[in-house]
């Protein structure tokens, strides 16, 4: 099975609509999105907005919201970790929007280097938050996300991690499906559960070992 083909399927599902980058401001200000304002703001997306605004405008608002949530979640989980942990903060919170529902998307909130190979490639466990709930399929036979609902997601709903293979330049080229469940180390709707799994990856311990250490304190 080609890992490159697997990743391509995921990237098609997660890709931002091309028109988003080119879309200029139109009705954004009436919803409280002022582009000249340097302070990021959460804008609650409503059913009325979906009916009256273009997919490109909705996607721009969603990307801003998700990037803010991504930063907040990184701060939350990082503060729970011990010193010298291995969780790396993303250089920037770069949200990925679902093309079929441009108000839904995900954002990487951290990563841990799992393995570096002799050819310069590496495997990283990357943690994400999403404002939707979905089944994750890394087989490459369909979409990466099979949405359980297209309801508006005004806030994080799902946390998960993917084991990704990166080429020497850091570009994702596939999933390491031998780790976790088909390359998915964890997937949960419970933030406390996500914290245990992220802490395990960041410390090199198992969730059970961490919980046992906590009990002994």
Secondary structure, DSSP 4 states (H G I P E B T S, - for coil): --HHHHHHHHHHHHPPPHHHHHPPPSSSGGGT--TT--S-------HHHHHHS-HHHHHHHHHHHHHHHHHHHHHHHHHTSPTT--PBPPSS---EEETTEEEEEEEEEEEEEEEE-TTS-EEEEEEEEESS-EEE--SSSS-SEEES------S--EEEEEEEEE-TTS-EEEE-TTTTBTTEEEEES-HHHHHHHHHHHHHT--HHHHHHHHHT-
